[in-house]
């Protein structure tokens, strides 16, 4: 997993008034959980641009008052109107202790169902996994090279070495649906060809089951 360093300053004063004062100077209040105690700190909003405004996931080296901590971003909050970054929660990464994090997925391969006129639908952009920090990848590959029209890939179909997927195993990740174009072609085709197409579709449905 890629890493990024962020220099920050610890906070001695808390509460809404203190947080608003920091934000008025374009700083972002943060909290890091998971260690011996929760650490409150802040950094200028520019320090978080590469971490927040990207689909990539980073292992964060937090330099707080000169002391280094490894962490991953857990949650963040934006202003509902201005979209200004308001707050970030981090989880401290501790040696020999697994972390839970969302990792983006990467679709690989070419679906024969898409080649046949189906439409690929991506239901998830990331998966929540649990594992040691050293085994966390930049992304999770999902191969669709065997995906036919009417078939789907669910979370329960996936597995990754040294990682545990936390999300609901029944949830769908990707599927190939019948497109309007392919339906229109079937309507315009001679009856014999339509029947043959239906027989093929039924065979694919049985294979999916």
mmCIF file of the C-alpha atoms, coordinates in Angstrom:
data_MODEL
# 
_entry.id   MODEL 
# 
loop_
_atom_site.group_PDB 
_atom_site.id 
_atom_site.type_symbol 
_atom_site.label_atom_id 
_atom_site.label_alt_id 
_atom_site.label_comp_id 
_atom_site.label_asym_id 
_atom_site.label_entity_id 
_atom_site.label_seq_id 
_atom_site.pdbx_PDB_ins_code 
_atom_site.Cartn_x 
_atom_site.Cartn_y 
_atom_site.Cartn_z 
_atom_site.occupancy 
_atom_site.B_iso_or_equiv 
_atom_site.pdbx_formal_charge 
_atom_site.auth_seq_id 
_atom_site.auth_comp_id 
_atom_site.auth_asym_id 
_atom_site.auth_atom_id 
_atom_site.pdbx_PDB_model_num 
ATOM 1   C CA . UNK A 1 1   ? 0.000   0.000   0.000   1.00 0.00 ? 1   UNK A CA 1 
ATOM 2   C CA . UNK A 1 2   ? 1.193   3.515   -0.805  1.00 0.00 ? 2   UNK A CA 1 
ATOM 3   C CA . UNK A 1 3   ? 2.095   5.829   2.060   1.00 0.00 ? 3   UNK A CA 1 
ATOM 4   C CA . UNK A 1 4   ? 1.836   9.550   2.652   1.00 0.00 ? 4   UNK A CA 1 
ATOM 5   C CA . UNK A 1 5   ? 3.241   11.793  5.397   1.00 0.00 ? 5   UNK A CA 1 
ATOM 6   C CA . UNK A 1 6   ? 1.188   14.484  7.102   1.00 0.00 ? 6   UNK A CA 1 
ATOM 7   C CA . UNK A 1 7   ? 2.640   16.909  9.635   1.00 0.00 ? 7   UNK A CA 1 
ATOM 8   C CA . UNK A 1 8   ? 0.199   17.923  12.339  1.00 0.00 ? 8   UNK A CA 1 
ATOM 9   C CA . UNK A 1 9   ? -0.061  19.735  15.670  1.00 0.00 ? 9   UNK A CA 1 
ATOM 10  C CA . UNK A 1 10  ? -1.633  18.294  18.816  1.00 0.00 ? 10  UNK A CA 1 
ATOM 11  C CA . UNK A 1 11  ? -4.698  19.940  20.362  1.00 0.00 ? 11  UNK A CA 1 
ATOM 12  C CA . UNK A 1 12  ? -5.070  20.867  24.019  1.00 0.00 ? 12  UNK A CA 1 
ATOM 13  C CA . UNK A 1 13  ? -8.470  22.530  23.704  1.00 0.00 ? 13  UNK A CA 1 
ATOM 14  C CA . UNK A 1 14  ? -11.584 20.777  22.432  1.00 0.00 ? 14  UNK A CA 1 
ATOM 15  C CA . UNK A 1 15  ? -15.207 21.578  21.791  1.00 0.00 ? 15  UNK A CA 1 
ATOM 16  C CA . UNK A 1 16  ? -17.166 23.385  19.096  1.00 0.00 ? 16  UNK A CA 1 
ATOM 17  C CA . UNK A 1 17  ? -15.635 26.807  19.709  1.00 0.00 ? 17  UNK A CA 1 
ATOM 18  C CA . UNK A 1 18  ? -12.064 25.515  19.459  1.00 0.00 ? 18  UNK A CA 1 
ATOM 19  C CA . UNK A 1 19  ? -12.856 23.485  16.330  1.00 0.00 ? 19  UNK A CA 1 
ATOM 20  C CA . UNK A 1 20  ? -14.517 26.459  14.627  1.00 0.00 ? 20  UNK A CA 1 
ATOM 21  C CA . UNK A 1 21  ? -11.490 28.635  15.401  1.00 0.00 ? 21  UNK A CA 1 
ATOM 22  C CA . UNK A 1 22  ? -9.225  26.077  13.710  1.00 0.00 ? 22  UNK A CA 1 
ATOM 23  C CA . UNK A 1 23  ? -11.496 25.849  10.676  1.00 0.00 ? 23  UNK A CA 1 
ATOM 24  C CA . UNK A 1 24  ? -11.561 29.641  10.371  1.00 0.00 ? 24  UNK A CA 1 
ATOM 25  C CA . UNK A 1 25  ? -7.808  29.416  9.714   1.00 0.00 ? 25  UNK A CA 1 
ATOM 26  C CA . UNK A 1 26  ? -8.351  26.602  7.154   1.00 0.00 ? 26  UNK A CA 1 
ATOM 27  C CA . UNK A 1 27  ? -7.194  23.904  9.551   1.00 0.00 ? 27  UNK A CA 1 
ATOM 28  C CA . UNK A 1 28  ? -8.903  20.525  9.910   1.00 0.00 ? 28  UNK A CA 1 
ATOM 29  C CA . UNK A 1 29  ? -9.520  19.046  13.396  1.00 0.00 ? 29  UNK A CA 1 
ATOM 30  C CA . UNK A 1 30  ? -8.721  15.312  13.590  1.00 0.00 ? 30  UNK A CA 1 
ATOM 31  C CA . UNK A 1 31  ? -8.840  12.419  16.041  1.00 0.00 ? 31  UNK A CA 1 
ATOM 32  C CA . UNK A 1 32  ? -6.817  9.195   15.973  1.00 0.00 ? 32  UNK A CA 1 
ATOM 33  C CA . UNK A 1 33  ? -8.300  6.150   17.713  1.00 0.00 ? 33  UNK A CA 1 
ATOM 34  C CA . UNK A 1 34  ? -6.923  2.695   18.438  1.00 0.00 ? 34  UNK A CA 1 
ATOM 35  C CA . UNK A 1 35  ? -3.861  3.488   20.545  1.00 0.00 ? 35  UNK A CA 1 
ATOM 36  C CA . UNK A 1 36  ? -3.388  3.713   24.289  1.00 0.00 ? 36  UNK A CA 1 
ATOM 37  C CA . UNK A 1 37  ? -5.405  6.922   24.198  1.00 0.00 ? 37  UNK A CA 1 
ATOM 38  C CA . UNK A 1 38  ? -7.230  9.004   21.609  1.00 0.00 ? 38  UNK A CA 1 
ATOM 39  C CA . UNK A 1 39  ? -5.045  11.699  20.049  1.00 0.00 ? 39  UNK A CA 1 
ATOM 40  C CA . UNK A 1 40  ? -6.547  15.037  19.015  1.00 0.00 ? 40  UNK A CA 1 
ATOM 41  C CA . UNK A 1 41  ? -4.646  17.116  16.478  1.00 0.00 ? 41  UNK A CA 1 
ATOM 42  C CA . UNK A 1 42  ? -5.020  19.357  13.443  1.00 0.00 ? 42  UNK A CA 1 
ATOM 43  C CA . UNK A 1 43  ? -3.304  20.251  10.172  1.00 0.00 ? 43  UNK A CA 1 
ATOM 44  C CA . UNK A 1 44  ? -3.914  22.695  7.350   1.00 0.00 ? 44  UNK A CA 1 
ATOM 45  C CA . UNK A 1 45  ? -6.518  21.499  4.847   1.00 0.00 ? 45  UNK A CA 1 
ATOM 46  C CA . UNK A 1 46  ? -3.928  21.501  2.046   1.00 0.00 ? 46  UNK A CA 1 
ATOM 47  C CA . UNK A 1 47  ? -2.047  18.701  3.827   1.00 0.00 ? 47  UNK A CA 1 
ATOM 48  C CA . UNK A 1 48  ? -5.002  16.349  3.255   1.00 0.00 ? 48  UNK A CA 1 
ATOM 49  C CA . UNK A 1 49  ? -5.690  17.016  -0.447  1.00 0.00 ? 49  UNK A CA 1 
ATOM 50  C CA . UNK A 1 50  ? -3.758  14.017  -1.767  1.00 0.00 ? 50  UNK A CA 1 
ATOM 51  C CA . UNK A 1 51  ? -5.274  11.780  0.913   1.00 0.00 ? 51  UNK A CA 1 
ATOM 52  C CA . UNK A 1 52  ? -8.912  12.839  0.609   1.00 0.00 ? 52  UNK A CA 1 
ATOM 53  C CA . UNK A 1 53  ? -9.521  13.865  -3.009  1.00 0.00 ? 53  UNK A CA 1 
ATOM 54  C CA . UNK A 1 54  ? -8.447  10.607  -4.632  1.00 0.00 ? 54  UNK A CA 1 
ATOM 55  C CA . UNK A 1 55  ? -9.778  7.048   -5.063  1.00 0.00 ? 55  UNK A CA 1 
ATOM 56  C CA . UNK A 1 56  ? -6.419  5.735   -3.821  1.00 0.00 ? 56  UNK A CA 1 
ATOM 57  C CA . UNK A 1 57  ? -5.985  4.408   -0.280  1.00 0.00 ? 57  UNK A CA 1 
ATOM 58  C CA . UNK A 1 58  ? -2.910  5.374   1.711   1.00 0.00 ? 58  UNK A CA 1 
ATOM 59  C CA . UNK A 1 59  ? -1.109  4.265   4.829   1.00 0.00 ? 59  UNK A CA 1 
ATOM 60  C CA . UNK A 1 60  ? -0.640  7.583   6.621   1.00 0.00 ? 60  UNK A CA 1 
ATOM 61  C CA . UNK A 1 61  ? 2.505   8.534   8.507   1.00 0.00 ? 61  UNK A CA 1 
ATOM 62  C CA . UNK A 1 62  ? 1.197   11.116  10.960  1.00 0.00 ? 62  UNK A CA 1 
ATOM 63  C CA . UNK A 1 63  ? 3.924   13.354  12.333  1.00 0.00 ? 63  UNK A CA 1 
ATOM 64  C CA . UNK A 1 64  ? 2.293   14.939  15.377  1.00 0.00 ? 64  UNK A CA 1 
ATOM 65  C CA . UNK A 1 65  ? 4.579   17.378  17.170  1.00 0.00 ? 65  UNK A CA 1 
ATOM 66  C CA . UNK A 1 66  ? 7.573   15.484  15.790  1.00 0.00 ? 66  UNK A CA 1 
ATOM 67  C CA . UNK A 1 67  ? 6.360   12.030  16.892  1.00 0.00 ? 67  UNK A CA 1 
ATOM 68  C CA . UNK A 1 68  ? 5.415   9.534   14.170  1.00 0.00 ? 68  UNK A CA 1 
ATOM 69  C CA . UNK A 1 69  ? 2.341   7.298   14.092  1.00 0.00 ? 69  UNK A CA 1 
ATOM 70  C CA . UNK A 1 70  ? 1.123   4.945   11.366  1.00 0.00 ? 70  UNK A CA 1 
ATOM 71  C CA . UNK A 1 71  ? -2.588  5.250   10.677  1.00 0.00 ? 71  UNK A CA 1 
ATOM 72  C CA . UNK A 1 72  ? -5.355  4.786   8.124   1.00 0.00 ? 72  UNK A CA 1 
ATOM 73  C CA . UNK A 1 73  ? -8.232  7.146   7.475   1.00 0.00 ? 73  UNK A CA 1 
ATOM 74  C CA . UNK A 1 74  ? -11.516 5.863   8.896   1.00 0.00 ? 74  UNK A CA 1 
ATOM 75  C CA . UNK A 1 75  ? -14.061 8.604   8.317   1.00 0.00 ? 75  UNK A CA 1 
ATOM 76  C CA . UNK A 1 76  ? -14.315 12.210  7.187   1.00 0.00 ? 76  UNK A CA 1 
ATOM 77  C CA . UNK A 1 77  ? -16.895 14.964  7.325   1.00 0.00 ? 77  UNK A CA 1 
ATOM 78  C CA . UNK A 1 78  ? -17.668 17.735  4.824   1.00 0.00 ? 78  UNK A CA 1 
ATOM 79  C CA . UNK A 1 79  ? -19.785 20.854  5.141   1.00 0.00 ? 79  UNK A CA 1 
ATOM 80  C CA . UNK A 1 80  ? -23.214 20.078  3.592   1.00 0.00 ? 80  UNK A CA 1 
ATOM 81  C CA . UNK A 1 81  ? -23.275 23.304  1.540   1.00 0.00 ? 81  UNK A CA 1 
ATOM 82  C CA . UNK A 1 82  ? -19.696 24.364  0.819   1.00 0.00 ? 82  UNK A CA 1 
ATOM 83  C CA . UNK A 1 83  ? -18.161 20.827  0.748   1.00 0.00 ? 83  UNK A CA 1 
ATOM 84  C CA . UNK A 1 84  ? -15.349 22.189  2.912   1.00 0.00 ? 84  UNK A CA 1 
ATOM 85  C CA . UNK A 1 85  ? -13.453 19.453  4.788   1.00 0.00 ? 85  UNK A CA 1 
ATOM 86  C CA . UNK A 1 86  ? -14.499 19.694  8.455   1.00 0.00 ? 86  UNK A CA 1 
ATOM 87  C CA . UNK A 1 87  ? -13.116 16.683  10.318  1.00 0.00 ? 87  UNK A CA 1 
ATOM 88  C CA . UNK A 1 88  ? -11.188 13.418  9.853   1.00 0.00 ? 88  UNK A CA 1 
ATOM 89  C CA . UNK A 1 89  ? -11.043 10.286  12.013  1.00 0.00 ? 89  UNK A CA 1 
ATOM 90  C CA . UNK A 1 90  ? -7.990  8.032   11.846  1.00 0.00 ? 90  UNK A CA 1 
ATOM 91  C CA . UNK A 1 91  ? -7.289  4.553   13.199  1.00 0.00 ? 91  UNK A CA 1 
ATOM 92  C CA . UNK A 1 92  ? -3.788  3.952   14.509  1.00 0.00 ? 92  UNK A CA 1 
ATOM 93  C CA . UNK A 1 93  ? -1.974  1.028   12.899  1.00 0.00 ? 93  UNK A CA 1 
ATOM 94  C CA . UNK A 1 94  ? -0.273  -1.077  15.561  1.00 0.00 ? 94  UNK A CA 1 
ATOM 95  C CA . UNK A 1 95  ? 2.218   -3.834  14.802  1.00 0.00 ? 95  UNK A CA 1 
ATOM 96  C CA . UNK A 1 96  ? 0.707   -7.353  14.858  1.00 0.00 ? 96  UNK A CA 1 
ATOM 97  C CA . UNK A 1 97  ? -2.808  -5.923  15.075  1.00 0.00 ? 97  UNK A CA 1 
ATOM 98  C CA . UNK A 1 98  ? -5.129  -6.117  12.005  1.00 0.00 ? 98  UNK A CA 1 
ATOM 99  C CA . UNK A 1 99  ? -6.858  -3.037  10.664  1.00 0.00 ? 99  UNK A CA 1 
ATOM 100 C CA . UNK A 1 100 ? -10.200 -2.686  8.908   1.00 0.00 ? 100 UNK A CA 1 
ATOM 101 C CA . UNK A 1 101 ? -10.321 -0.426  5.859   1.00 0.00 ? 101 UNK A CA 1 
ATOM 102 C CA . UNK A 1 102 ? -12.159 0.181   2.587   1.00 0.00 ? 102 UNK A CA 1 
ATOM 103 C CA . UNK A 1 103 ? -10.023 -0.679  -0.446  1.00 0.00 ? 103 UNK A CA 1 
ATOM 104 C CA . UNK A 1 104 ? -11.080 0.248   -4.000  1.00 0.00 ? 104 UNK A CA 1 
ATOM 105 C CA . UNK A 1 105 ? -11.805 -2.506  -6.513  1.00 0.00 ? 105 UNK A CA 1 
ATOM 106 C CA . UNK A 1 106 ? -10.287 -2.803  -9.992  1.00 0.00 ? 106 UNK A CA 1 
ATOM 107 C CA . UNK A 1 107 ? -12.182 -4.637  -12.729 1.00 0.00 ? 107 UNK A CA 1 
ATOM 108 C CA . UNK A 1 108 ? -9.946  -6.852  -14.903 1.00 0.00 ? 108 UNK A CA 1 
ATOM 109 C CA . UNK A 1 109 ? -10.589 -9.026  -17.952 1.00 0.00 ? 109 UNK A CA 1 
ATOM 110 C CA . UNK A 1 110 ? -13.186 -8.774  -20.712 1.00 0.00 ? 110 UNK A CA 1 
ATOM 111 C CA . UNK A 1 111 ? -16.663 -10.167 -20.098 1.00 0.00 ? 111 UNK A CA 1 
ATOM 112 C CA . UNK A 1 112 ? -18.059 -12.436 -22.876 1.00 0.00 ? 112 UNK A CA 1 
ATOM 113 C CA . UNK A 1 113 ? -21.499 -11.172 -21.847 1.00 0.00 ? 113 UNK A CA 1 
ATOM 114 C CA . UNK A 1 114 ? -20.467 -7.604  -22.633 1.00 0.00 ? 114 UNK A CA 1 
ATOM 115 C CA . UNK A 1 115 ? -19.036 -8.771  -25.974 1.00 0.00 ? 115 UNK A CA 1 
ATOM 116 C CA . UNK A 1 116 ? -22.442 -10.324 -26.715 1.00 0.00 ? 116 UNK A CA 1 
ATOM 117 C CA . UNK A 1 117 ? -24.178 -6.980  -26.155 1.00 0.00 ? 117 UNK A CA 1 
ATOM 118 C CA . UNK A 1 118 ? -24.790 -7.017  -22.408 1.00 0.00 ? 118 UNK A CA 1 
ATOM 119 C CA . UNK A 1 119 ? -24.241 -4.018  -20.142 1.00 0.00 ? 119 UNK A CA 1 
ATOM 120 C CA . UNK A 1 120 ? -21.694 -4.209  -17.321 1.00 0.00 ? 120 UNK A CA 1 
ATOM 121 C CA . UNK A 1 121 ? -22.984 -2.795  -14.054 1.00 0.00 ? 121 UNK A CA 1 
ATOM 122 C CA . UNK A 1 122 ? -20.611 -2.074  -11.176 1.00 0.00 ? 122 UNK A CA 1 
ATOM 123 C CA . UNK A 1 123 ? -22.472 -2.104  -7.859  1.00 0.00 ? 123 UNK A CA 1 
ATOM 124 C CA . UNK A 1 124 ? -19.518 -1.471  -5.550  1.00 0.00 ? 124 UNK A CA 1 
ATOM 125 C CA . UNK A 1 125 ? -16.462 0.755   -5.864  1.00 0.00 ? 125 UNK A CA 1 
ATOM 126 C CA . UNK A 1 126 ? -14.685 -0.577  -2.786  1.00 0.00 ? 126 UNK A CA 1 
ATOM 127 C CA . UNK A 1 127 ? -14.723 -3.479  -0.337  1.00 0.00 ? 127 UNK A CA 1 
ATOM 128 C CA . UNK A 1 128 ? -14.255 -3.374  3.412   1.00 0.00 ? 128 UNK A CA 1 
ATOM 129 C CA . UNK A 1 129 ? -11.459 -5.754  4.418   1.00 0.00 ? 129 UNK A CA 1 
ATOM 130 C CA . UNK A 1 130 ? -9.534  -6.717  7.538   1.00 0.00 ? 130 UNK A CA 1 
ATOM 131 C CA . UNK A 1 131 ? -5.860  -7.601  7.577   1.00 0.00 ? 131 UNK A CA 1 
ATOM 132 C CA . UNK A 1 132 ? -2.350  -6.676  8.643   1.00 0.00 ? 132 UNK A CA 1 
ATOM 133 C CA . UNK A 1 133 ? -1.153  -3.344  7.249   1.00 0.00 ? 133 UNK A CA 1 
ATOM 134 C CA . UNK A 1 134 ? 1.757   -4.929  5.373   1.00 0.00 ? 134 UNK A CA 1 
ATOM 135 C CA . UNK A 1 135 ? -0.663  -7.098  3.358   1.00 0.00 ? 135 UNK A CA 1 
ATOM 136 C CA . UNK A 1 136 ? -3.115  -4.361  2.375   1.00 0.00 ? 136 UNK A CA 1 
ATOM 137 C CA . UNK A 1 137 ? -3.000  -3.804  -1.424  1.00 0.00 ? 137 UNK A CA 1 
ATOM 138 C CA . UNK A 1 138 ? -3.579  -0.585  -3.360  1.00 0.00 ? 138 UNK A CA 1 
ATOM 139 C CA . UNK A 1 139 ? -6.687  -2.155  -4.905  1.00 0.00 ? 139 UNK A CA 1 
ATOM 140 C CA . UNK A 1 140 ? -8.581  -5.460  -5.128  1.00 0.00 ? 140 UNK A CA 1 
ATOM 141 C CA . UNK A 1 141 ? -8.705  -7.119  -8.548  1.00 0.00 ? 141 UNK A CA 1 
ATOM 142 C CA . UNK A 1 142 ? -12.041 -8.552  -9.694  1.00 0.00 ? 142 UNK A CA 1 
ATOM 143 C CA . UNK A 1 143 ? -11.875 -10.701 -12.839 1.00 0.00 ? 143 UNK A CA 1 
ATOM 144 C CA . UNK A 1 144 ? -14.977 -10.582 -15.075 1.00 0.00 ? 144 UNK A CA 1 
ATOM 145 C CA . UNK A 1 145 ? -13.560 -12.711 -17.924 1.00 0.00 ? 145 UNK A CA 1 
ATOM 146 C CA . UNK A 1 146 ? -16.154 -15.472 -17.297 1.00 0.00 ? 146 UNK A CA 1 
ATOM 147 C CA . UNK A 1 147 ? -19.169 -13.255 -16.685 1.00 0.00 ? 147 UNK A CA 1 
ATOM 148 C CA . UNK A 1 148 ? -22.038 -13.991 -19.094 1.00 0.00 ? 148 UNK A CA 1 
ATOM 149 C CA . UNK A 1 149 ? -25.277 -12.054 -19.664 1.00 0.00 ? 149 UNK A CA 1 
ATOM 150 C CA . UNK A 1 150 ? -27.528 -12.495 -16.636 1.00 0.00 ? 150 UNK A CA 1 
ATOM 151 C CA . UNK A 1 151 ? -24.672 -13.508 -14.340 1.00 0.00 ? 151 UNK A CA 1 
ATOM 152 C CA . UNK A 1 152 ? -23.158 -11.603 -11.432 1.00 0.00 ? 152 UNK A CA 1 
ATOM 153 C CA . UNK A 1 153 ? -20.267 -11.628 -8.978  1.00 0.00 ? 153 UNK A CA 1 
ATOM 154 C CA . UNK A 1 154 ? -21.150 -11.383 -5.290  1.00 0.00 ? 154 UNK A CA 1 
ATOM 155 C CA . UNK A 1 155 ? -18.863 -10.619 -2.394  1.00 0.00 ? 155 UNK A CA 1 
ATOM 156 C CA . UNK A 1 156 ? -19.158 -14.242 -1.258  1.00 0.00 ? 156 UNK A CA 1 
ATOM 157 C CA . UNK A 1 157 ? -17.551 -15.308 -4.562  1.00 0.00 ? 157 UNK A CA 1 
ATOM 158 C CA . UNK A 1 158 ? -14.372 -13.367 -3.784  1.00 0.00 ? 158 UNK A CA 1 
ATOM 159 C CA . UNK A 1 159 ? -11.334 -14.208 -1.693  1.00 0.00 ? 159 UNK A CA 1 
ATOM 160 C CA . UNK A 1 160 ? -7.931  -12.608 -1.228  1.00 0.00 ? 160 UNK A CA 1 
ATOM 161 C CA . UNK A 1 161 ? -4.788  -13.973 0.342   1.00 0.00 ? 161 UNK A CA 1 
ATOM 162 C CA . UNK A 1 162 ? -4.296  -12.858 3.978   1.00 0.00 ? 162 UNK A CA 1 
ATOM 163 C CA . UNK A 1 163 ? -7.374  -10.613 3.878   1.00 0.00 ? 163 UNK A CA 1 
ATOM 164 C CA . UNK A 1 164 ? -10.862 -11.067 5.303   1.00 0.00 ? 164 UNK A CA 1 
ATOM 165 C CA . UNK A 1 165 ? -13.777 -9.386  3.541   1.00 0.00 ? 165 UNK A CA 1 
ATOM 166 C CA . UNK A 1 166 ? -16.092 -7.799  6.116   1.00 0.00 ? 166 UNK A CA 1 
ATOM 167 C CA . UNK A 1 167 ? -18.965 -6.766  3.807   1.00 0.00 ? 167 UNK A CA 1 
ATOM 168 C CA . UNK A 1 168 ? -22.189 -8.749  3.375   1.00 0.00 ? 168 UNK A CA 1 
ATOM 169 C CA . UNK A 1 169 ? -21.363 -11.835 1.312   1.00 0.00 ? 169 UNK A CA 1 
ATOM 170 C CA . UNK A 1 170 ? -24.725 -11.657 -0.468  1.00 0.00 ? 170 UNK A CA 1 
ATOM 171 C CA . UNK A 1 171 ? -24.088 -8.142  -1.783  1.00 0.00 ? 171 UNK A CA 1 
ATOM 172 C CA . UNK A 1 172 ? -23.507 -7.875  -5.525  1.00 0.00 ? 172 UNK A CA 1 
ATOM 173 C CA . UNK A 1 173 ? -20.273 -6.383  -6.854  1.00 0.00 ? 173 UNK A CA 1 
ATOM 174 C CA . UNK A 1 174 ? -20.730 -6.576  -10.637 1.00 0.00 ? 174 UNK A CA 1 
ATOM 175 C CA . UNK A 1 175 ? -23.221 -7.991  -13.113 1.00 0.00 ? 175 UNK A CA 1 
ATOM 176 C CA . UNK A 1 176 ? -23.920 -8.139  -16.845 1.00 0.00 ? 176 UNK A CA 1 
ATOM 177 C CA . UNK A 1 177 ? -27.490 -7.204  -17.715 1.00 0.00 ? 177 UNK A CA 1 
ATOM 178 C CA . UNK A 1 178 ? -29.356 -7.435  -21.001 1.00 0.00 ? 178 UNK A CA 1 
ATOM 179 C CA . UNK A 1 179 ? -29.047 -4.076  -22.759 1.00 0.00 ? 179 UNK A CA 1 
ATOM 180 C CA . UNK A 1 180 ? -31.830 -2.324  -24.676 1.00 0.00 ? 180 UNK A CA 1 
ATOM 181 C CA . UNK A 1 181 ? -29.796 -2.701  -27.855 1.00 0.00 ? 181 UNK A CA 1 
ATOM 182 C CA . UNK A 1 182 ? -29.619 -6.495  -27.545 1.00 0.00 ? 182 UNK A CA 1 
ATOM 183 C CA . UNK A 1 183 ? -33.337 -6.676  -26.709 1.00 0.00 ? 183 UNK A CA 1 
ATOM 184 C CA . UNK A 1 184 ? -34.189 -4.639  -29.805 1.00 0.00 ? 184 UNK A CA 1 
ATOM 185 C CA . UNK A 1 185 ? -32.019 -6.922  -31.954 1.00 0.00 ? 185 UNK A CA 1 
ATOM 186 C CA . UNK A 1 186 ? -33.924 -9.948  -30.623 1.00 0.00 ? 186 UNK A CA 1 
ATOM 187 C CA . UNK A 1 187 ? -37.264 -8.319  -31.467 1.00 0.00 ? 187 UNK A CA 1 
ATOM 188 C CA . UNK A 1 188 ? -36.119 -7.656  -35.044 1.00 0.00 ? 188 UNK A CA 1 
ATOM 189 C CA . UNK A 1 189 ? -34.561 -11.112 -35.542 1.00 0.00 ? 189 UNK A CA 1 
ATOM 190 C CA . UNK A 1 190 ? -36.448 -13.959 -37.353 1.00 0.00 ? 190 UNK A CA 1 
ATOM 191 C CA . UNK A 1 191 ? -38.437 -16.261 -35.049 1.00 0.00 ? 191 UNK A CA 1 
ATOM 192 C CA . UNK A 1 192 ? -35.969 -19.136 -35.445 1.00 0.00 ? 192 UNK A CA 1 
ATOM 193 C CA . UNK A 1 193 ? -33.071 -16.944 -34.355 1.00 0.00 ? 193 UNK A CA 1 
ATOM 194 C CA . UNK A 1 194 ? -35.048 -15.597 -31.389 1.00 0.00 ? 194 UNK A CA 1 
ATOM 195 C CA . UNK A 1 195 ? -35.785 -19.121 -30.204 1.00 0.00 ? 195 UNK A CA 1 
ATOM 196 C CA . UNK A 1 196 ? -32.132 -20.060 -30.469 1.00 0.00 ? 196 UNK A CA 1 
ATOM 197 C CA . UNK A 1 197 ? -31.180 -16.970 -28.509 1.00 0.00 ? 197 UNK A CA 1 
ATOM 198 C CA . UNK A 1 198 ? -33.684 -17.858 -25.787 1.00 0.00 ? 198 UNK A CA 1 
ATOM 199 C CA . UNK A 1 199 ? -32.262 -21.368 -25.518 1.00 0.00 ? 199 UNK A CA 1 
ATOM 200 C CA . UNK A 1 200 ? -28.768 -19.954 -25.083 1.00 0.00 ? 200 UNK A CA 1 
ATOM 201 C CA . UNK A 1 201 ? -29.968 -17.521 -22.405 1.00 0.00 ? 201 UNK A CA 1 
ATOM 202 C CA . UNK A 1 202 ? -31.673 -20.313 -20.453 1.00 0.00 ? 202 UNK A CA 1 
ATOM 203 C CA . UNK A 1 203 ? -28.484 -22.377 -20.539 1.00 0.00 ? 203 UNK A CA 1 
ATOM 204 C CA . UNK A 1 204 ? -26.523 -19.435 -19.173 1.00 0.00 ? 204 UNK A CA 1 
ATOM 205 C CA . UNK A 1 205 ? -29.079 -18.945 -16.398 1.00 0.00 ? 205 UNK A CA 1 
ATOM 206 C CA . UNK A 1 206 ? -28.687 -22.569 -15.316 1.00 0.00 ? 206 UNK A CA 1 
ATOM 207 C CA . UNK A 1 207 ? -24.911 -22.171 -15.296 1.00 0.00 ? 207 UNK A CA 1 
ATOM 208 C CA . UNK A 1 208 ? -25.243 -19.076 -13.097 1.00 0.00 ? 208 UNK A CA 1 
ATOM 209 C CA . UNK A 1 209 ? -27.393 -21.021 -10.638 1.00 0.00 ? 209 UNK A CA 1 
# 
